[in-house]
Amino acid sequence: MKDIYHRQHCAADLEFQKSLTELEDILQVNATEETIIMEVLDCQTSDQHRSGNTDNIDLAALEDAVADIDQYLEEIHKKHGR
């Protein structure tokens, strides 16, 4: 009788360990997927925030700044004979 009980106990223990391992695997996969989803959402939020900031840029002022930089670089090159 004790032998049957011991075998049933061992079988139940093995089944429990197997189920526990499967549950840990599922939880790990879910945690990994959740982490990936959160990273994607963070990137999207950052992209939206950055793209929202470009609405305030004055294109004409930016073009003027680029022209000023080009002119400055040309003057420096002329002074140094390049």
C-alpha positions in Angstrom: 0.0 0.0 0.0 2.8 2.4 0.9 4.5 1.5 -2.4 1.4 2.5 -4.4 1.1 5.7 -2.4 4.8 6.5 -3.0 4.5 5.9 -6.8 1.3 8.1 -7.0 3.1 10.8 -5.0 6.1 10.7 -7.3 3.9 10.8 -10.4 1.9 13.7 -9.0 5.2 15.5 -8.1 6.6 15.0 -11.6 3.3 16.2 -13.1 3.3 19.2 -10.8 7.0 20.1 -11.7 6.1 19.7 -15.4 3.1 22.1 -15.1 5.2 24.5 -13.0 7.9 24.6 -15.7 5.3 25.2 -18.4 3.7 28.0 -16.4 7.1 29.6 -15.9 7.8 29.4 -19.6 4.5 31.0 -20.4 5.0 33.8 -17.9 8.5 34.4 -19.3 7.2 34.6 -22.9 4.4 36.9 -21.8 6.9 39.1 -19.9 9.2 39.3 -22.9 6.3 40.1 -25.2 5.1 42.8 -22.8 8.6 44.3 -22.6 8.8 44.4 -26.4 5.4 46.0 -26.7 6.3 48.6 -24.1 9.5 49.4 -26.0 7.6 49.8 -29.2 5.1 52.1 -27.6 7.9 54.1 -26.0 9.5 54.5 -29.4 6.3 55.5 -31.0 5.6 58.1 -28.3 9.2 59.5 -28.7 8.7 59.6 -32.5 5.4 61.5 -32.1 7.0 63.9 -29.6 9.9 64.6 -31.9 7.8 64.9 -35.0 5.5 67.3 -33.1 8.5 69.6 -32.4 9.2 70.1 -36.1 5.9 72.0 -36.5 7.5 75.0 -34.8 10.4 75.2 -37.2 10.3 78.2 -39.6 11.5 76.9 -42.9 12.6 80.4 -44.2 14.6 81.0 -41.0 16.2 77.6 -41.4 17.1 78.3 -45.1 18.6 81.7 -44.0 20.7 80.0 -41.4 22.0 77.5 -43.9 22.8 80.3 -46.3 24.7 82.2 -43.6 26.7 79.1 -42.7 27.5 78.5 -46.4 28.7 82.1 -46.7 30.8 81.9 -43.6 32.5 78.7 -44.8 33.2 80.3 -48.2 34.8 83.3 -46.5 37.0 81.0 -44.3 38.1 79.0 -47.4 39.0 82.2 -49.3 41.1 83.4 -46.3 43.0 80.2 -46.2 43.4 79.9 -49.9 41.4 76.7 -50.4 
